[in-house]
């Protein structure tokens, strides 16, 4: 058995999306606008992205990301469902690791929290379809 055997449940796809993330603190008052980041890769289990600020392992983040066509993939989203613009989805995620890179930014790996299996499968299919569109 190989020592480098892949242990991930879902395939990661290299993808570039702009996202906004902010640290979630229960009971906190006020509005934190968060910071913008760029994804390196994404899977139904989580995201690896680059951000201008560090996060601690275990931090809970709220990540908002625009996935063009996501609402259609999910069968539509009523405008009042979550108050977000079309194709923007909000995820709760836990920081797995955060590493400084040489250009002064931070590579942040997160895993999604409270994402139901149905949405994980839809996200997997969405990402594969988008990936195939760019390869064609």
C-alpha positions in Angstrom: 0.0 0.0 0.0 1.4 3.4 -1.0 2.3 5.9 1.7 1.0 8.7 -0.6 -2.5 7.2 -1.0 -5.1 9.9 -1.5 -7.4 10.1 1.6 -9.8 12.7 0.3 -13.4 11.8 -0.2 -13.9 14.3 -3.0 -11.8 15.3 -5.9 -10.4 18.9 -5.7 -10.7 21.0 -8.9 -8.4 23.8 -9.6 -10.7 26.8 -9.8 -10.4 30.6 -9.6 -13.3 32.3 -7.9 -13.4 35.6 -5.9 -14.7 35.1 -2.5 -15.4 37.1 0.6 -14.7 35.7 4.0 -15.1 36.9 7.6 -14.6 35.4 10.9 -17.8 34.2 12.6 -18.1 35.1 16.3 -21.4 34.0 17.9 -23.2 36.9 19.5 -21.0 39.6 17.9 -22.8 42.8 17.1 -21.9 45.0 14.2 -21.0 44.3 10.6 -17.7 42.9 9.5 -17.2 43.4 5.8 -14.6 40.7 5.7 -11.8 40.4 3.2 -11.7 39.3 -0.4 -9.7 36.2 -1.4 -9.1 34.0 -4.5 -9.6 30.3 -4.6 -6.9 27.9 -5.6 -9.1 24.8 -5.6 -12.5 23.8 -4.4 -14.3 20.5 -3.7 -17.6 19.6 -2.1 -15.7 19.3 1.2 -13.9 22.6 1.3 -11.8 25.3 -0.3 -8.1 26.3 -0.5 -7.9 30.0 -1.0 -5.5 32.9 -0.7 -6.3 35.8 1.7 -4.6 39.0 2.8 -5.0 38.1 6.5 -4.2 35.0 8.6 -6.7 32.9 10.4 -6.2 30.5 13.3 -6.8 26.8 13.0 -10.3 26.1 14.2 -11.7 29.6 13.4 -15.2 29.5 11.9 -15.5 31.6 8.7 -18.5 32.7 6.7 -17.5 32.5 3.1 -19.6 34.1 0.3 -18.7 33.0 -3.2 -20.2 33.6 -6.6 -20.7 30.4 -8.6 -22.2 31.4 -12.0 -25.2 29.0 -12.7 -25.2 27.6 -9.1 -28.9 28.6 -8.5 -29.9 26.8 -11.7 -28.0 23.7 -10.7 -29.9 23.7 -7.3 -33.2 24.2 -9.1 -33.5 27.9 -8.4 -33.4 30.0 -5.3 -36.2 32.2 -4.2 -34.9 35.8 -3.9 -35.8 35.9 -0.2 -34.2 32.6 0.7 -31.0 34.1 2.1 -30.9 37.7 0.9 -27.9 37.1 -1.3 -27.7 38.1 -5.0 -28.2 35.4 -7.6 -25.6 32.7 -7.7 -23.9 33.8 -4.5 -23.8 31.1 -1.9 -22.8 31.5 1.8 -20.9 28.7 3.5 -19.8 28.2 7.1 -16.3 26.7 7.1 -13.7 25.7 9.7 -10.0 26.7 9.2 -7.9 23.5 8.9 -4.6 25.4 8.3 -3.2 28.8 7.4 0.3 29.2 6.0 2.0 32.4 5.0 3.4 32.4 1.5 6.4 34.4 0.2 4.3 37.2 -1.4 2.8 38.3 2.0 -0.6 36.5 1.6 -1.9 33.5 3.4 -3.0 30.1 2.0 -6.1 29.1 4.0 -7.6 25.6 3.8 -11.1 25.3 5.1 -13.7 22.5 5.3 -17.4 23.2 5.0 -19.6 22.9 8.0 -23.3 22.0 7.9 -23.3 21.4 4.1 -25.9 18.6 3.5 -24.9 15.7 1.3 -27.4 16.8 -1.5 -25.6 20.1 -1.8 -22.2 18.4 -1.7 -23.2 16.2 -4.6 -24.7 19.2 -6.5 -21.5 21.2 -5.9 -19.4 18.2 -7.1 -21.4 18.0 -10.3 -21.4 21.8 -10.8 -17.6 22.0 -10.4 -17.0 19.1 -12.8 -19.4 20.6 -15.4 -17.6 24.0 -15.1 -14.2 22.4 -15.3 -15.3 20.5 -18.4 -16.6 23.7 -20.0 -13.1 25.3 -19.7 -11.4 22.2 -21.0 -13.5 22.0 -24.1 
